[in-house]
Amino acid sequence: RHPDLRAVFLAGATQKQFPSAVRRGGMLTDNDREVAGANNFELEGTSSQSLIQRQYLAYIAFTRASERLYICYPACDEKGNAEVPSQFISNVTRLFETVEERFVSEVDFDPAYIHNKMQLADMLCSGVGKSVYDVDSDRREQLLDLLAGVKQDESLCDVGCLVEDSLGYKNAASIEAATVEKLLGNDLSVSATGLGIFANCGYRYFAKYVLELKERDNFKMRPLELGEFYHKVLDRLIKETIKRGFDIAKMEKEQLKQLLDEVLEITISEDPFISNFNCRGEHNAFIIRQSQEILEDFVLAMSELISAGDFRPLKSELNFGRDGAAFEIELQAGRKLSFNGKIDRIDVAEVDGKRMALVFDYKLNSKTFNWSQFYNGLDVQMPLYLLAVRKSIGKTLGIDDVAGAFYMPVKISYGKGSLAETEVKSDKFLYKPKGLFDGRYIGSIDNNCEQGNSKYYSFFISKEGDPYGRYGTSSAVKADDFELILKFTEKKVVELGKDIFTGKIDIRPGRLKKKSPCSNCEFKALCRFDWQINDYNNLKAIKDKVMVVEEIRAEQ
C-alpha cells in the first residue's frame, strides 16, 4: 500500500478495458520468443507472460490505496448494449462478502447536465420506472409531463417512444410443457442452493441448471480455497476421532492439537495443489500457517462446545442423493424431486430413550438463520437437511428424530474496541452456533445453562425458568412451532418444484427490502434486466421467528 494514497478510483473496469486485451500478431510466434530468450536475446514477452503481467498490474491497482478503493464500470455502451464487467470485479466480490454494487442511475439526474439522448432516456426511465424507491410524486408528474413533451418534439420523439415502449415491456417467459418434459423428465435432481436460486430468479435457475451455462474461463492464478481446505481437515479430524474411539469432548488440549497436526500434515501432503501451493513462496506458506492457527482455535472451541452437552459426533461430510441415501418428495402426475447435498456433521444423543440428531454446517464466517429468506424460499438449507435426516438418512443410521440444525463459524472477526472491552469479550464463547432447535432438548444441548443467556448457544432462560425467553431472536423453537416450520419447508419445496416443472423462467428477480440477487449474478449480461423499467418480485420482509410462525399459521 502507498500511505499517501488514501483512496483510489478505478474507472472503466470492463472486460474489454481492464485488463487491456493482449495484442497478438507480428512476425514472431511465442515459440520464437522463447527460443530467443533462451539464447539471451530478449524480446517482448510471450502471450502467457503478458497474461501474468496483467494479473500483477491489477494487483497493483487494487492494493495501492491505504483506506478506500472505488471501482466503476459502465452498464452499457453508447449504443445501449450491455457491457461485461471485468473478471476482477467478480474476484473482489467473491473475496469480500460485504461488498455491494450501487448503480449511479439510482441517484437523481440534474436536467442541467443532460447532454444527449441516452442521458435523457436514462433520466426518464429512472424517474418514472416501475421499481423506484422514494420517488417524489411532484417530480414524477413533472417527468411524465416532460415525457409527453418529448414525444411531441420532432427531434426527440424517437427517445419518447423508446422510453414508453421500455416502460411497458414485460420480462415474462415460460417453456412449453413438451419441452419441459424433454429437459427435466419426471425426476428432478435439486439441491437446497438450487431451490433458493429458483425462488430468487427463475431465469437464473434456468440458465445455470437447465442450460448449464458457465462463465467464460479466464486465465488466472488459482487461489487456495480456504473453505474447501477447512472442510477437508475437519472431516478427516472427526473421522479420525470416531475411528480411534476418542470422545472429542474429553480429549486433552495437547492431545487434540497433536491429532490436528497429524491430520493437517496428511491433508497437505495428499493434496497436490495444497502441497504445491505451500512450497511456492513465503507468502503462501504464511497463508497455510495462518489457516492452521485458525483451525486450531476452532477445533479447541468445537471440543468445548460439544462438552457442554450430551450430543457427540456420529458422521462427517455425509452425502445424500446422488452419492448417498435417497431423499425424495413426491409432487403430482408422477413427478418427484430428488434432493442431493452434503451434511458437514451429524451429532447424536440418547434423550428419553430416543436417539436424537443435531446437524452442523460449517461456515467460513458467522451466519445467522435468516427468517425472511426462509419464509420466501431463498434459504431452506437447514430445515431441508433436518427433513433429509428425519425422512431418509436417519433411518440408515439408527436415528429416531431430529433436534435441530446450526451454522457454525470456522473463523471469527474481532471488532474494534478498547483493551478493557477486549478483556471482557475474551470470556465469551465466540464460536456460538446459530440456527434453530426443538426447545425440548435444551438441557441435552447445554447442560450448564439454568438461567440467562447460554454461553454456547443462542437461547435465553428467564428467571421463571422459561427456556423460550426472547423468543423472536432465540434459536430455541417451541415443539409445535418446530413441527410447523418443517411442514412449511416441505410445502414450500413442493411449491417451488411445481413452478420449476411449469417451465417458469421469468426474468423477475426477487427483492427483499432493497436487496436483490442481480449484483452478484453471473448471467446479468444475458438477461439485461433493468431495474428502472422492469418489475422485481417484491418479497415479504418479516422481522423475526415470531412473525414467521404467525404468517405460517395464518396460511393454514
C-alpha positions as CSV (number, residue, x, y, z in Angstrom):
1,R,0.0,0.0,0.0
2,H,1.0,3.6,-0.6
3,P,0.4,5.6,2.6
4,D,0.0,8.8,0.7
5,L,-2.9,7.4,-1.4
6,R,-5.9,7.3,0.9
7,A,-8.3,6.4,-2.0
8,V,-8.1,5.0,-5.5
9,F,-10.7,5.4,-8.2
10,L,-10.5,2.7,-10.8
11,A,-12.7,3.7,-13.8
12,G,-13.8,1.8,-16.8
13,A,-13.4,-1.7,-15.3
14,T,-15.0,-3.6,-18.2
15,Q,-13.8,-6.9,-19.7
16,K,-12.6,-5.0,-22.8
17,Q,-10.7,-2.3,-21.0
18,F,-9.4,-3.7,-17.7
19,P,-7.3,-5.6,-18.1
20,S,-6.4,-4.4,-21.6
21,A,-6.5,-7.0,-24.3
22,V,-3.3,-8.9,-25.1
23,R,-2.1,-7.9,-28.5
24,R,-1.2,-10.8,-30.7
25,G,0.3,-10.8,-34.2
26,G,3.6,-9.8,-35.7
27,M,6.1,-12.0,-37.4
28,L,7.3,-13.9,-34.4
29,T,5.3,-16.6,-32.5
30,D,5.5,-17.3,-28.8
31,N,7.8,-20.2,-29.5
32,D,10.2,-17.9,-31.4
33,R,10.3,-15.5,-28.4
34,E,11.0,-18.4,-26.0
35,V,13.9,-19.6,-28.2
36,A,15.3,-16.1,-28.4
37,G,15.0,-15.7,-24.7
38,A,16.9,-19.0,-24.1
39,N,19.7,-17.6,-26.2
40,N,19.9,-14.3,-24.1
41,F,18.2,-12.3,-26.8
42,E,15.3,-10.7,-25.0
43,L,12.2,-9.7,-27.0
44,E,8.7,-8.7,-25.9
45,G,7.2,-11.3,-23.6
46,T,5.0,-14.2,-24.8
47,S,1.2,-14.2,-24.5
48,S,1.4,-16.2,-21.3
49,Q,3.8,-13.7,-19.8
50,S,1.6,-10.8,-20.8
51,L,-1.4,-12.5,-19.2
52,I,0.5,-13.0,-15.9
53,Q,1.7,-9.3,-16.1
54,R,-1.9,-8.2,-16.4
55,Q,-2.7,-10.0,-13.1
56,Y,0.2,-8.2,-11.4
57,L,-0.9,-4.8,-12.7
58,A,-4.4,-5.5,-11.4
59,Y,-2.9,-6.4,-8.0
60,I,-1.0,-3.1,-8.0
61,A,-4.2,-1.1,-8.9
62,F,-6.3,-2.8,-6.2
63,T,-3.7,-2.6,-3.3
64,R,-2.3,0.9,-3.6
65,A,-4.9,2.7,-1.6
66,S,-4.5,2.8,2.2
67,E,-8.1,3.3,3.0
68,R,-10.7,3.1,0.2
69,L,-11.0,1.6,-3.3
70,Y,-13.7,2.6,-5.7
71,I,-14.3,0.6,-8.8
72,C,-16.7,1.7,-11.5
73,Y,-17.8,0.5,-15.0
74,P,-20.5,1.5,-17.5
75,A,-23.6,-0.8,-17.5
76,C,-23.9,-0.2,-21.2
77,D,-22.1,1.4,-24.1
78,E,-23.1,4.5,-26.1
79,K,-25.5,2.3,-28.2
80,G,-27.2,0.8,-25.2
81,N,-25.5,-2.6,-25.5
82,A,-24.7,-4.2,-22.2
83,E,-21.0,-4.0,-21.1
84,V,-19.5,-7.1,-19.4
85,P,-17.7,-6.1,-16.1
86,S,-14.1,-7.0,-15.7
87,Q,-13.3,-10.5,-14.3
88,F,-11.5,-8.8,-11.4
89,I,-14.8,-7.4,-10.1
90,S,-16.2,-11.0,-9.6
91,N,-12.9,-11.8,-7.8
92,V,-13.4,-8.9,-5.4
93,T,-17.0,-9.7,-4.6
94,R,-16.0,-13.4,-4.0
95,L,-13.2,-12.4,-1.6
96,F,-15.2,-9.7,0.3
97,E,-18.7,-10.8,1.1
98,T,-19.8,-7.3,2.4
99,V,-19.0,-5.6,-0.9
100,E,-22.2,-4.3,-2.6
101,E,-22.7,-2.7,-6.0
102,R,-24.5,0.5,-6.5
103,F,-25.9,1.9,-9.7
104,V,-25.1,5.5,-10.5
105,S,-28.6,5.8,-12.1
106,E,-30.1,5.3,-8.6
107,V,-29.0,9.0,-8.0
108,D,-31.4,11.6,-9.4
109,F,-30.2,13.3,-12.6
110,D,-29.9,17.1,-12.7
111,P,-31.6,18.1,-16.0
112,A,-28.9,20.8,-16.4
113,Y,-26.4,18.0,-17.0
114,I,-28.3,16.2,-19.7
115,H,-26.3,16.5,-22.9
116,N,-27.5,13.7,-25.2
117,K,-30.5,11.5,-26.0
118,M,-29.2,8.5,-24.0
119,Q,-28.9,10.6,-20.8
120,L,-32.4,11.9,-21.4
121,A,-33.8,8.4,-21.8
122,D,-32.0,7.3,-18.7
123,M,-33.3,10.1,-16.6
124,L,-36.9,9.5,-17.8
125,C,-36.7,5.8,-17.2
126,S,-35.1,6.1,-13.7
127,G,-37.7,8.8,-12.7
128,V,-40.9,7.1,-13.9
129,G,-39.8,3.5,-13.9
130,K,-41.7,0.8,-12.0
131,S,-39.2,0.0,-9.3
132,V,-38.2,3.4,-8.0
133,Y,-37.9,3.9,-4.2
134,D,-38.9,7.1,-2.5
135,V,-39.8,9.0,-5.7
136,D,-41.3,12.4,-5.0
137,S,-44.8,12.5,-6.5
138,D,-44.4,16.1,-7.8
139,R,-41.1,15.2,-9.5
140,R,-42.7,12.1,-11.1
141,E,-45.5,14.2,-12.5
142,Q,-43.0,16.7,-13.9
143,L,-41.1,13.9,-15.6
144,L,-44.3,12.4,-17.1
145,D,-45.2,15.8,-18.5
146,L,-41.6,16.0,-19.9
147,L,-42.1,12.6,-21.5
148,A,-45.3,13.7,-23.1
149,G,-43.5,16.8,-24.5
150,V,-40.5,14.7,-25.7
151,K,-42.9,12.5,-27.7
152,Q,-44.3,15.6,-29.4
153,D,-40.9,17.0,-30.3
154,E,-39.8,16.0,-33.8
155,S,-36.2,15.8,-32.9
156,L,-36.8,13.9,-29.7
157,C,-39.9,11.8,-30.4
158,D,-37.7,8.7,-31.0
159,V,-36.5,8.9,-27.4
160,G,-40.0,9.4,-26.1
161,C,-41.3,6.3,-28.0
162,L,-38.3,4.2,-26.8
163,V,-38.9,5.2,-23.2
164,E,-42.6,4.5,-23.5
165,D,-42.0,1.1,-25.0
166,S,-39.5,0.3,-22.4
167,L,-41.8,1.2,-19.5
168,G,-44.4,-1.2,-20.9
169,Y,-42.1,-4.1,-21.5
170,K,-42.8,-7.3,-19.6
171,N,-40.0,-9.8,-18.9
172,A,-42.5,-12.7,-18.9
173,A,-41.3,-16.1,-20.3
174,S,-42.1,-19.8,-19.9
175,I,-41.1,-23.1,-21.5
176,E,-43.7,-25.2,-23.3
177,A,-44.9,-28.3,-21.5
178,A,-43.4,-30.7,-24.1
179,T,-40.0,-29.0,-23.9
180,V,-40.1,-29.1,-20.1
181,E,-40.7,-32.9,-20.2
182,K,-37.7,-33.3,-22.6
183,L,-35.4,-31.2,-20.5
184,L,-36.4,-32.2,-17.0
185,G,-38.2,-35.6,-17.3
186,N,-40.3,-36.6,-14.2
187,D,-37.4,-36.9,-11.7
188,L,-35.8,-33.6,-11.0
189,S,-32.5,-33.6,-9.1
190,V,-32.2,-30.5,-6.9
191,S,-30.3,-29.0,-4.0
192,A,-31.2,-26.5,-1.3
193,T,-29.0,-24.0,-3.2
194,G,-30.7,-24.6,-6.5
195,L,-34.2,-24.1,-4.9
196,G,-33.0,-20.9,-3.3
197,I,-31.8,-19.6,-6.7
198,F,-35.1,-20.5,-8.3
199,A,-37.1,-18.8,-5.6
200,N,-35.0,-15.6,-6.2
201,C,-34.9,-15.8,-10.0
202,G,-36.4,-18.4,-12.3
203,Y,-34.3,-17.3,-15.2
204,R,-31.0,-17.6,-13.3
205,Y,-32.1,-21.2,-12.3
206,F,-32.9,-22.0,-16.0
207,A,-29.5,-20.6,-17.2
208,K,-27.5,-22.3,-14.5
209,Y,-29.2,-25.7,-14.1
210,V,-31.1,-26.4,-17.3
211,L,-29.0,-24.8,-19.9
212,E,-25.9,-25.4,-17.7
213,L,-24.3,-22.1,-18.8
214,K,-21.0,-21.1,-17.3
215,E,-18.9,-18.0,-17.1
216,R,-16.1,-17.9,-19.7
217,D,-12.8,-19.3,-18.2
218,N,-10.2,-16.7,-17.7
219,F,-6.5,-17.2,-17.3
220,K,-5.8,-16.6,-13.6
221,M,-3.7,-18.0,-10.8
222,R,-5.9,-20.3,-8.9
223,P,-6.2,-19.1,-5.2
224,L,-6.3,-21.5,-2.3
225,E,-9.9,-22.2,-1.5
226,L,-9.7,-21.9,2.3
227,G,-13.3,-23.0,2.9
228,E,-12.6,-26.3,1.0
229,F,-9.3,-26.7,2.9
230,Y,-11.0,-26.2,6.3
231,H,-13.8,-28.7,5.4
232,K,-11.2,-31.4,4.3
233,V,-9.3,-31.0,7.6
234,L,-12.3,-31.0,9.8
235,D,-13.8,-34.0,8.0
236,R,-10.6,-36.0,8.5
237,L,-10.3,-35.0,12.1
238,I,-13.8,-36.0,13.1
239,K,-13.5,-39.3,11.2
240,E,-10.1,-40.0,13.0
241,T,-11.6,-39.4,16.4
242,I,-14.5,-41.7,15.7
243,K,-12.2,-44.4,14.2
244,R,-9.8,-44.3,17.2
245,G,-12.7,-44.3,19.7
246,F,-11.9,-40.8,21.1
247,D,-14.6,-38.6,22.7
248,I,-13.5,-35.2,21.3
249,A,-15.2,-33.5,24.3
250,K,-12.9,-35.3,26.8
251,M,-9.6,-35.1,24.9
252,E,-6.9,-33.0,26.5
253,K,-5.9,-29.9,24.6
254,E,-2.5,-31.1,23.7
255,Q,-3.8,-34.5,22.6
256,L,-6.3,-32.7,20.3
257,K,-3.7,-30.4,18.9
258,Q,-1.4,-33.3,18.2
259,L,-4.1,-35.1,16.3
260,L,-4.9,-32.0,14.4
261,D,-1.3,-31.6,13.4
262,E,-1.3,-35.2,12.1
263,V,-4.4,-34.5,10.1
264,L,-3.1,-31.3,8.7
265,E,0.2,-32.9,7.6
266,I,-1.6,-35.7,5.8
267,T,-4.1,-33.3,4.2
268,I,-1.4,-31.0,2.9
269,S,0.8,-33.9,1.6
270,E,-2.0,-35.8,-0.1
271,D,-3.5,-32.8,-1.9
272,P,-1.1,-31.9,-4.8
273,F,-2.4,-28.4,-5.2
274,I,-2.2,-27.5,-1.5
275,S,1.2,-29.2,-1.2
276,N,2.5,-27.2,-4.2
277,F,0.9,-24.0,-3.0
278,N,2.6,-24.3,0.4
279,C,6.0,-24.7,-1.3
280,R,5.7,-21.7,-3.6
281,G,7.0,-18.8,-1.6
282,E,6.9,-17.5,1.9
283,H,3.5,-15.7,1.4
284,N,1.8,-19.0,0.5
285,A,3.5,-20.7,3.5
286,F,2.2,-17.9,5.7
287,I,-1.4,-18.4,4.5
288,I,-1.1,-22.1,5.3
289,R,0.3,-21.4,8.8
290,Q,-2.4,-18.9,9.4
291,S,-5.0,-21.4,8.4
292,Q,-3.5,-23.9,10.7
293,E,-3.8,-21.4,13.6
294,I,-7.4,-20.7,12.7
295,L,-8.2,-24.4,12.6
296,E,-6.5,-25.0,16.0
297,D,-8.6,-22.3,17.6
298,F,-11.8,-23.6,16.0
299,V,-11.1,-27.2,16.9
300,L,-10.5,-26.4,20.6
301,A,-13.7,-24.3,20.6
302,M,-15.6,-27.1,19.0
303,S,-14.4,-29.5,21.6
304,E,-15.5,-27.1,24.3
305,L,-18.9,-26.6,22.7
306,I,-19.5,-30.4,22.4
307,S,-18.5,-31.0,26.0
308,A,-21.3,-28.5,27.1
309,G,-24.0,-31.0,26.1
310,D,-24.8,-34.7,25.5
311,F,-24.5,-34.8,21.8
312,R,-21.4,-36.4,20.2
313,P,-20.3,-36.6,16.5
314,L,-21.6,-39.6,14.6
315,K,-20.9,-38.8,10.9
316,S,-18.9,-36.2,8.9
317,E,-19.3,-35.0,5.3
318,L,-22.4,-37.2,4.8
319,N,-23.8,-37.2,1.3
320,F,-27.4,-37.8,0.4
321,G,-29.0,-38.0,-3.1
322,R,-26.6,-38.9,-5.9
323,D,-23.8,-40.2,-3.7
324,G,-25.8,-41.3,-0.6
325,A,-29.2,-42.2,0.8
326,A,-32.1,-41.2,-1.4
327,F,-34.3,-38.3,-0.2
328,E,-37.3,-37.7,-2.4
329,I,-40.5,-35.7,-2.2
330,E,-43.5,-36.7,-4.5
331,L,-45.2,-33.9,-6.5
332,Q,-48.1,-34.7,-8.8
333,A,-48.6,-36.5,-12.2
334,G,-45.8,-39.0,-11.3
335,R,-43.2,-36.3,-10.8
336,K,-40.8,-36.0,-7.9
337,L,-37.9,-34.0,-6.5
338,S,-34.8,-36.0,-5.7
339,F,-32.6,-34.0,-3.3
340,N,-28.8,-34.1,-3.2
341,G,-26.5,-32.4,-0.7
342,K,-23.8,-32.9,1.9
343,I,-24.2,-32.5,5.7
344,D,-20.9,-31.4,7.3
345,R,-21.5,-33.1,10.6
346,I,-24.3,-35.1,12.5
347,D,-24.1,-35.4,16.3
348,V,-26.4,-37.7,18.2
349,A,-27.5,-38.2,21.8
350,E,-29.8,-40.5,23.7
351,V,-32.7,-38.5,25.1
352,D,-35.6,-40.1,26.9
353,G,-34.9,-43.4,25.1
354,K,-34.7,-41.8,21.7
355,R,-31.6,-41.3,19.5
356,M,-31.8,-37.6,18.5
357,A,-29.7,-35.8,16.0
358,L,-28.2,-32.3,15.6
359,V,-27.0,-31.1,12.2
360,F,-24.0,-28.8,11.9
361,D,-22.9,-26.8,8.8
362,Y,-19.5,-25.2,8.9
363,K,-19.3,-21.6,7.5
364,L,-16.2,-19.6,6.9
365,N,-17.7,-16.6,8.8
366,S,-20.6,-16.2,11.2
367,K,-24.0,-16.7,9.7
368,T,-27.4,-16.4,11.3
369,F,-30.7,-18.1,10.3
370,N,-32.5,-15.5,8.2
371,W,-36.2,-15.9,8.8
372,S,-37.3,-13.6,5.9
373,Q,-35.1,-15.6,3.5
374,F,-36.5,-18.9,4.8
375,Y,-40.1,-17.7,4.5
376,N,-39.6,-16.7,0.9
377,G,-37.8,-19.9,0.0
378,L,-34.5,-18.2,-0.6
379,D,-32.7,-20.3,2.1
380,V,-34.2,-23.6,3.2
381,Q,-30.9,-25.4,3.7
382,M,-31.1,-26.1,7.4
383,P,-34.8,-27.2,7.6
384,L,-34.3,-29.2,4.4
385,Y,-31.3,-31.0,6.0
386,L,-33.5,-31.8,9.0
387,L,-36.1,-33.3,6.8
388,A,-33.4,-35.3,4.9
389,V,-32.2,-36.8,8.2
390,R,-35.7,-37.4,9.5
391,K,-37.1,-39.0,6.4
392,S,-34.1,-40.7,4.9
393,I,-30.6,-40.6,6.3
394,G,-31.6,-41.1,9.9
395,K,-33.2,-44.5,9.1
396,T,-29.9,-45.9,7.9
397,L,-28.0,-44.5,11.0
398,G,-30.5,-45.6,13.7
399,I,-31.6,-42.0,14.3
400,D,-35.1,-41.7,15.7
401,D,-35.7,-38.0,15.1
402,V,-34.0,-34.5,14.7
403,A,-33.4,-32.0,17.4
404,G,-32.1,-29.0,15.5
405,A,-29.6,-27.6,13.0
406,F,-26.9,-24.9,13.3
407,Y,-24.4,-22.9,11.3
408,M,-21.0,-22.8,13.0
409,P,-18.3,-20.3,12.0
410,V,-14.8,-21.5,11.5
411,K,-13.3,-18.0,11.6
412,I,-14.3,-15.2,14.0
413,S,-14.0,-11.5,13.4
414,Y,-12.8,-9.2,16.1
415,G,-14.4,-5.7,16.0
416,K,-12.9,-2.5,17.2
417,G,-12.9,-1.8,21.0
418,S,-10.8,-0.7,24.0
419,L,-8.4,-3.0,25.8
420,A,-10.9,-3.3,28.7
421,E,-13.7,-4.3,26.3
422,T,-11.4,-6.9,24.7
423,E,-10.7,-8.5,28.1
424,V,-14.5,-8.8,28.7
425,K,-15.0,-10.3,25.3
426,S,-12.3,-12.8,25.9
427,D,-14.5,-14.6,28.5
428,K,-17.2,-15.1,25.8
429,F,-17.6,-18.1,23.6
430,L,-17.0,-16.5,20.2
431,Y,-17.9,-19.5,18.0
432,K,-21.6,-19.6,19.1
433,P,-23.6,-21.6,16.5
434,K,-26.8,-20.0,15.0
435,G,-29.8,-21.9,13.8
436,L,-33.0,-23.5,15.1
437,F,-33.7,-26.4,17.5
438,D,-36.6,-28.0,19.3
439,G,-36.6,-26.4,22.8
440,R,-37.5,-29.7,24.5
441,Y,-33.8,-30.7,24.1
442,I,-32.3,-27.6,25.6
443,G,-30.9,-29.5,28.6
444,S,-29.2,-32.0,26.3
445,I,-27.7,-29.3,24.1
446,D,-26.3,-27.2,27.0
447,N,-26.1,-28.9,30.4
448,N,-24.9,-25.9,32.3
449,C,-27.4,-23.1,31.5
450,E,-30.1,-22.8,34.1
451,Q,-30.8,-19.0,33.8
452,G,-30.0,-16.2,31.4
453,N,-28.1,-16.4,28.2
454,S,-26.5,-19.7,27.2
455,K,-22.7,-19.3,26.9
456,Y,-22.6,-21.7,23.9
457,Y,-25.9,-21.3,22.0
458,S,-28.3,-18.6,21.2
459,F,-31.1,-19.0,23.7
460,F,-32.2,-17.3,26.9
461,I,-33.8,-18.9,30.0
462,S,-35.9,-16.4,32.0
463,K,-35.9,-16.1,35.8
464,E,-39.1,-18.2,35.9
465,G,-37.2,-21.0,34.1
466,D,-38.9,-20.4,30.7
467,P,-36.4,-21.7,28.0
468,Y,-38.1,-19.6,25.4
469,G,-37.1,-16.2,26.6
470,R,-36.5,-13.5,24.0
471,Y,-38.3,-15.9,21.6
472,G,-38.0,-13.7,18.5
473,T,-34.2,-13.9,18.3
474,S,-33.6,-17.2,20.2
475,S,-32.5,-20.4,18.4
476,A,-34.9,-22.4,20.6
477,V,-38.2,-23.2,19.0
478,K,-41.3,-24.5,20.7
479,A,-42.1,-28.0,19.8
480,D,-45.4,-27.2,17.9
481,D,-43.6,-24.3,16.0
482,F,-40.7,-26.6,15.2
483,E,-43.0,-29.1,13.5
484,L,-44.9,-26.3,11.8
485,I,-41.6,-24.9,10.4
486,L,-40.6,-28.3,9.0
487,K,-44.1,-28.9,7.4
488,F,-43.9,-25.4,5.9
489,T,-40.5,-26.2,4.5
490,E,-41.9,-29.3,2.8
491,K,-44.8,-27.3,1.5
492,K,-42.6,-24.5,0.2
493,V,-40.3,-27.0,-1.5
494,V,-43.3,-28.7,-3.3
495,E,-44.5,-25.2,-4.5
496,L,-41.0,-24.4,-5.9
497,G,-40.8,-27.8,-7.5
498,K,-44.2,-27.4,-9.2
499,D,-43.2,-24.0,-10.5
500,I,-40.0,-25.4,-12.0
501,F,-42.0,-28.1,-13.8
502,T,-44.4,-25.5,-15.2
503,G,-41.4,-24.0,-17.1
504,K,-41.5,-20.7,-15.3
505,I,-38.4,-18.7,-16.3
506,D,-39.5,-15.1,-15.9
507,I,-36.7,-12.5,-15.7
508,R,-38.2,-11.2,-12.5
509,P,-35.6,-11.3,-9.7
510,G,-36.8,-11.3,-6.1
511,R,-36.1,-8.2,-4.0
512,L,-36.2,-8.5,-0.2
513,K,-36.3,-5.0,1.2
514,K,-33.7,-3.3,-1.1
515,K,-31.6,-6.4,-1.8
516,S,-31.7,-8.4,-5.0
517,P,-29.5,-11.2,-6.5
518,C,-28.7,-9.1,-9.6
519,S,-25.5,-7.6,-8.3
520,N,-23.8,-11.0,-7.9
521,C,-25.5,-12.8,-10.8
522,E,-23.2,-14.3,-13.4
523,F,-25.9,-14.0,-16.0
524,K,-26.9,-10.4,-15.8
525,A,-25.2,-9.7,-19.2
526,L,-27.6,-12.2,-20.7
527,C,-30.9,-11.3,-19.1
528,R,-30.4,-7.5,-19.4
529,F,-32.9,-6.9,-16.5
530,D,-33.2,-3.1,-16.0
531,W,-34.4,-2.1,-12.6
532,Q,-35.7,1.2,-13.9
533,I,-38.3,-0.3,-16.3
534,N,-38.7,-4.0,-15.3
535,D,-40.6,-5.5,-12.4
536,Y,-39.0,-7.0,-9.4
537,N,-40.7,-9.7,-7.5
538,N,-41.0,-7.8,-4.2
539,L,-40.8,-10.4,-1.4
540,K,-42.3,-10.1,2.0
541,A,-39.8,-8.9,4.7
542,I,-40.6,-10.5,8.1
543,K,-38.8,-9.3,11.2
544,D,-38.2,-12.5,13.2
545,K,-39.3,-16.0,14.0
546,V,-42.4,-15.0,15.9
547,M,-43.8,-13.2,12.9
548,V,-42.8,-16.0,10.5
549,V,-44.7,-18.5,12.7
550,E,-47.7,-16.2,12.8
551,E,-47.7,-15.9,9.0
552,I,-47.4,-19.7,8.5
553,R,-50.3,-20.3,10.9
554,A,-52.4,-17.7,9.1
555,E,-51.8,-19.5,5.8
556,Q,-53.1,-22.9,7.1
